[in-house]
Amino acid sequence: MSIALTILGCHSATPRINAFPTSQYLAINNSHFLIDCGEGTQRQMRKYKVGFSKINHIFISHLHGDHFYGLVGLLATFGILNREKELHIYGPKGIKEVTLLQLKISQSHAHIKIIFHELFSKKSELIYEDEKVSVKTIPLNHRVYTNGYLFTEKEKSRKLHIENIRNYKEIDKADYLNIKAGRDIILSSGEVISNRELTIPPSKPLSFAFCSDTSYKPDIISIIENTDLLYHEATFLSDREDLAKKTKHSTTKQAAKIAKEANVNQLVLGHYSGRYKDISLFKKEAQEVFKNTELAEPGKVFSVK
């Protein structure tokens, strides 16, 4: 089990020469997801060798341009590439209307089957689940309806504890499937051998939380508690908390406080305002509150194993 998060874009508002708006590619437990799709996302995908064909699920946090203006371009490219696999898009109510209108007017739709999952609940809810991964929403507080997303690996089955199994001659290889399924073993004497003695617990499921954009919102802590990797927006340094409050964004220290109180393992900051030329200040400030803080940068990969 593992997580690999590739930052495609991590700046706020308008794209610039070396500053791309929010987009991330997440590989978790051999599943692949695109999170937000700011302008230029598909260019960044090509630059950092993210396979287009691997993306079957796209999660959009909110309908501000720097988080979804790259979506229709990506969909048009899928059409040009004659994509046949269906594509699932998760996002706020309205994403279906705005996307299909652009595709219709531009006649770019081709033959892609798009399944929209429109969100409107202000409570955390399970929106995707398969045998490998589950995804829950993280309700955020921004100027428009916004969700973050919590991606969590599914727990694997317990492993055989071969050394302990060998202590019981009656246990045969034919019993291994039952043991893996969690069953106890009953010997001919009537003695019950607990499954926990015959197996080893699996590794702890890994998780990644994506939180952008939002004002300081402590009530998300219970949702993201003990997450292995947290991406949290930090649009401003702490001296502009007044502006963060006005625009419903977060500061470095607010993001770090969320990470600390949620007991996450690592914090990644992003969504930097274009007013700052030296983003190293973001890391320096956040580390005063939460030491294990890193900065998002295009092309940077954060791995958890």
C-alpha positions as CSV (number, residue, x, y, z in Angstrom):
1,M,0.0,0.0,0.0
2,S,1.3,3.4,-0.9
3,I,0.5,7.0,-1.8
4,A,2.2,9.2,-4.4
5,L,0.9,12.7,-4.8
6,T,2.2,14.7,-7.8
7,I,1.7,18.4,-7.7
8,L,0.6,19.7,-11.2
9,G,-0.3,23.2,-10.0
10,C,-0.3,24.9,-6.6
11,H,-0.8,28.7,-7.1
12,S,-3.9,30.8,-6.6
13,A,-5.9,32.9,-9.1
14,T,-4.4,33.6,-12.5
15,P,-1.8,31.4,-14.3
16,R,1.6,32.9,-14.8
17,I,4.8,31.8,-16.6
18,N,5.9,29.6,-13.8
19,A,2.8,29.5,-11.6
20,F,0.0,27.1,-12.4
21,P,-3.4,27.0,-10.6
22,T,-4.5,24.0,-8.5
23,S,-4.3,20.5,-9.8
24,Q,-3.0,17.2,-8.3
25,Y,-2.6,13.7,-9.5
26,L,-3.0,11.1,-6.7
27,A,-2.0,7.4,-6.9
28,I,-3.2,5.5,-3.9
29,N,-3.3,1.8,-3.5
30,N,-2.9,1.4,-7.3
31,S,-5.9,3.6,-8.0
32,H,-5.5,6.9,-9.8
33,F,-7.3,10.2,-9.4
34,L,-7.2,13.8,-10.6
35,I,-8.0,16.4,-8.0
36,D,-9.0,19.9,-9.3
37,C,-8.2,20.9,-12.9
38,G,-7.0,24.5,-13.1
39,E,-6.1,26.0,-16.5
40,G,-3.1,24.2,-18.0
41,T,-3.6,20.9,-16.2
42,Q,-3.3,18.7,-19.3
43,R,0.0,20.5,-20.2
44,Q,1.3,19.7,-16.7
45,M,0.1,16.1,-17.0
46,R,2.2,15.7,-20.1
47,K,5.2,17.5,-18.6
48,Y,5.2,15.2,-15.6
49,K,4.3,12.1,-17.4
50,V,0.8,11.5,-15.9
51,G,-0.9,9.0,-18.1
52,F,-4.2,10.3,-19.4
53,S,-5.7,6.8,-19.7
54,K,-5.2,6.2,-16.0
55,I,-7.7,8.9,-15.0
56,N,-11.2,7.6,-14.6
57,H,-12.3,9.8,-11.7
58,I,-11.9,13.6,-11.4
59,F,-12.7,15.5,-8.2
60,I,-13.4,19.2,-8.4
61,S,-13.4,21.2,-5.1
62,H,-15.4,24.2,-6.3
63,L,-16.4,26.2,-9.3
64,H,-13.8,29.0,-9.2
65,G,-11.8,29.2,-12.4
66,D,-8.4,28.4,-11.0
67,H,-9.8,25.0,-9.9
68,F,-11.7,23.8,-13.0
69,Y,-11.1,26.0,-16.1
70,G,-8.8,23.2,-17.4
71,L,-11.5,20.6,-17.3
72,V,-13.2,21.2,-20.6
73,G,-9.9,21.3,-22.4
74,L,-8.9,18.0,-20.9
75,L,-12.3,16.5,-21.9
76,A,-11.9,17.7,-25.4
77,T,-8.4,16.1,-25.6
78,F,-10.0,12.8,-24.3
79,G,-12.4,13.1,-27.3
80,I,-9.5,13.7,-29.7
81,L,-7.7,10.6,-28.3
82,N,-10.9,8.6,-28.9
83,R,-11.3,7.6,-25.3
84,E,-13.9,4.9,-24.8
85,K,-13.8,4.4,-21.1
86,E,-16.4,6.2,-19.0
87,L,-15.3,9.1,-16.9
88,H,-16.7,10.1,-13.5
89,I,-16.6,13.7,-12.4
90,Y,-17.4,14.7,-8.8
91,G,-18.1,18.4,-8.0
92,P,-20.5,21.0,-6.8
93,K,-24.0,21.2,-8.2
94,G,-23.7,23.1,-11.5
95,I,-20.6,21.4,-12.8
96,K,-22.6,19.3,-15.2
97,E,-24.5,22.2,-16.7
98,V,-21.4,24.4,-17.2
99,T,-19.3,21.5,-18.6
100,L,-21.8,20.1,-21.0
101,L,-22.7,23.6,-22.3
102,Q,-19.0,24.3,-23.1
103,L,-18.7,20.9,-24.8
104,K,-21.9,21.4,-26.8
105,I,-21.1,24.9,-28.0
106,S,-17.6,24.0,-29.0
107,Q,-18.8,20.7,-30.5
108,S,-16.0,18.9,-28.6
109,H,-17.9,16.2,-26.8
110,A,-17.0,13.3,-29.2
111,H,-18.1,10.0,-27.7
112,I,-17.0,10.2,-24.1
113,K,-19.4,8.9,-21.6
114,I,-19.3,11.3,-18.7
115,I,-21.0,10.5,-15.4
116,F,-21.5,13.5,-13.2
117,H,-21.8,13.2,-9.4
118,E,-23.1,16.6,-8.2
119,L,-22.5,17.5,-4.6
120,F,-24.6,19.8,-2.4
121,S,-24.5,18.4,1.2
122,K,-22.8,20.5,3.8
123,K,-22.0,17.4,5.8
124,S,-19.2,14.9,5.2
125,E,-20.4,12.0,3.1
126,L,-19.0,9.0,1.3
127,I,-19.1,9.7,-2.4
128,Y,-16.9,6.9,-3.9
129,E,-15.8,3.4,-2.8
130,D,-14.3,0.4,-4.4
131,E,-12.3,-2.6,-3.2
132,K,-9.2,-0.5,-2.8
133,V,-10.1,3.1,-1.8
134,S,-12.9,5.2,-0.3
135,V,-13.4,8.9,-0.8
136,K,-15.3,11.2,1.6
137,T,-16.0,14.9,1.3
138,I,-14.5,17.5,3.7
139,P,-17.0,20.4,3.8
140,L,-15.0,23.7,3.6
141,N,-15.8,27.4,4.1
142,H,-15.1,29.5,1.0
143,R,-17.0,32.1,-0.9
144,V,-18.8,29.4,-2.9
145,Y,-19.8,25.9,-2.0
146,T,-16.6,24.0,-1.6
147,N,-15.5,20.5,-0.6
148,G,-12.1,19.0,0.2
149,Y,-11.7,15.2,-0.2
150,L,-10.4,12.5,2.1
151,F,-8.9,9.5,0.2
152,T,-8.4,6.3,2.4
153,E,-7.0,2.9,1.5
154,K,-9.2,-0.1,2.2
155,E,-7.8,-2.3,5.0
156,K,-6.3,-5.5,3.6
157,S,-6.8,-8.9,5.0
158,R,-4.6,-10.3,7.8
159,K,-1.4,-12.2,6.7
160,L,-0.6,-15.8,7.6
161,H,1.7,-16.1,10.6
162,I,3.5,-19.2,9.2
163,E,5.8,-19.7,12.2
164,N,2.8,-19.9,14.6
165,I,0.9,-22.1,12.2
166,R,3.7,-24.6,12.1
167,N,3.2,-25.1,15.9
168,Y,0.0,-27.0,15.0
169,K,0.6,-30.1,12.9
170,E,-3.1,-30.6,12.2
171,I,-3.3,-27.3,10.3
172,D,-2.9,-28.0,6.6
173,K,-2.4,-25.7,3.7
174,A,-6.0,-26.4,2.8
175,D,-6.9,-24.4,5.9
176,Y,-5.0,-21.3,4.8
177,L,-8.0,-19.8,2.9
178,N,-10.2,-20.1,6.0
179,I,-7.5,-18.5,8.1
180,K,-7.1,-15.6,5.7
181,A,-10.8,-15.2,5.8
182,G,-10.6,-14.6,9.6
183,R,-11.8,-17.9,10.9
184,D,-10.5,-19.7,14.0
185,I,-9.2,-23.3,13.7
186,I,-10.7,-26.1,15.8
187,L,-8.3,-29.0,16.4
188,S,-9.4,-32.6,16.8
189,S,-9.0,-32.3,20.5
190,G,-11.7,-29.5,20.5
191,E,-9.1,-26.8,21.2
192,V,-9.9,-23.5,19.4
193,I,-6.9,-21.7,18.0
194,S,-7.7,-18.0,17.7
195,N,-7.3,-16.5,14.2
196,R,-5.3,-13.7,15.8
197,E,-2.6,-16.2,16.8
198,L,-2.4,-17.5,13.3
199,T,-2.3,-14.2,11.4
200,I,-0.4,-10.9,11.4
201,P,-2.3,-7.6,11.2
202,P,-2.1,-5.8,7.9
203,S,-0.4,-2.4,7.6
204,K,-2.4,0.6,8.7
205,P,-4.4,1.9,5.7
206,L,-2.9,5.1,4.4
207,S,-4.8,8.3,3.8
208,F,-4.6,11.7,2.0
209,A,-6.7,14.8,2.7
210,F,-7.1,17.6,0.2
211,C,-8.3,20.9,1.6
212,S,-8.5,23.9,-0.8
213,D,-9.9,26.6,-0.7
214,T,-11.1,27.4,2.8
215,S,-11.0,29.8,5.6
216,Y,-9.8,28.5,9.0
217,K,-12.3,25.7,9.8
218,P,-11.4,23.7,13.0
219,D,-14.4,21.4,12.7
220,I,-12.7,19.5,9.8
221,I,-10.2,18.2,12.4
222,S,-12.4,15.3,13.3
223,I,-12.7,14.3,9.7
224,I,-9.0,14.4,8.8
225,E,-7.6,13.2,12.2
226,N,-4.5,11.0,11.9
227,T,-4.2,11.5,8.2
228,D,-0.8,10.5,6.8
229,L,-0.6,13.4,4.3
230,L,-2.6,16.6,4.4
231,Y,-2.6,19.3,1.6
232,H,-4.1,22.5,3.1
233,E,-4.2,25.8,1.3
234,A,-2.2,28.7,2.8
235,T,-2.9,31.7,0.5
236,F,-1.4,34.3,2.9
237,L,1.3,34.6,5.4
238,S,0.1,35.2,9.0
239,D,0.5,39.0,8.9
240,R,-2.5,39.1,6.4
241,E,-5.0,37.2,8.5
242,D,-7.4,40.1,8.0
243,L,-7.3,39.5,4.2
244,A,-7.5,35.8,4.6
245,K,-10.7,36.3,6.7
246,K,-12.1,38.7,4.1
247,T,-11.5,36.4,1.1
248,K,-12.2,33.2,3.0
249,H,-8.8,31.7,2.7
250,S,-6.2,30.5,5.2
251,T,-2.8,31.6,6.5
252,T,0.3,29.5,7.0
253,K,-0.2,29.3,10.7
254,Q,-3.9,28.5,10.5
255,A,-3.1,25.6,8.2
256,A,-0.3,24.4,10.5
257,K,-2.6,24.6,13.5
258,I,-5.2,22.4,11.7
259,A,-2.4,19.9,10.9
260,K,-1.1,19.9,14.5
261,E,-4.5,19.5,16.2
262,A,-5.5,16.8,13.7
263,N,-2.3,14.9,14.4
264,V,-1.5,14.4,10.8
265,N,1.9,13.0,9.8
266,Q,2.9,15.6,7.1
267,L,1.5,18.9,5.9
268,V,1.9,20.2,2.4
269,L,1.1,23.9,1.8
270,G,-0.1,25.4,-1.4
271,H,-2.4,28.0,-3.2
272,Y,0.1,30.8,-2.7
273,S,-1.0,34.3,-3.4
274,G,0.8,35.9,-6.4
275,R,1.9,38.8,-4.1
276,Y,4.7,36.7,-2.6
277,K,7.9,36.2,-4.5
278,D,9.6,34.0,-1.9
279,I,7.4,31.1,-1.0
280,S,10.1,29.7,1.4
281,L,8.5,32.1,4.0
282,F,5.4,30.0,4.0
283,K,7.3,26.9,5.2
284,K,9.3,28.9,7.7
285,E,6.1,30.3,9.3
286,A,4.2,27.1,9.3
287,Q,7.1,25.1,10.9
288,E,6.8,27.4,13.9
289,V,3.5,25.6,14.6
290,F,3.9,22.2,12.8
291,K,7.4,21.0,12.1
292,N,6.8,18.4,9.4
293,T,5.6,21.0,6.8
294,E,6.6,21.0,3.1
295,L,5.8,23.3,0.2
296,A,3.9,22.2,-2.9
297,E,5.7,23.0,-6.1
298,P,4.9,21.9,-9.7
299,G,6.3,18.5,-10.4
300,K,7.1,17.7,-6.8
301,V,6.0,14.2,-5.6
302,F,5.1,13.4,-2.0
303,S,5.3,9.7,-1.2
304,V,4.0,7.7,1.7
305,K,4.6,4.0,2.2
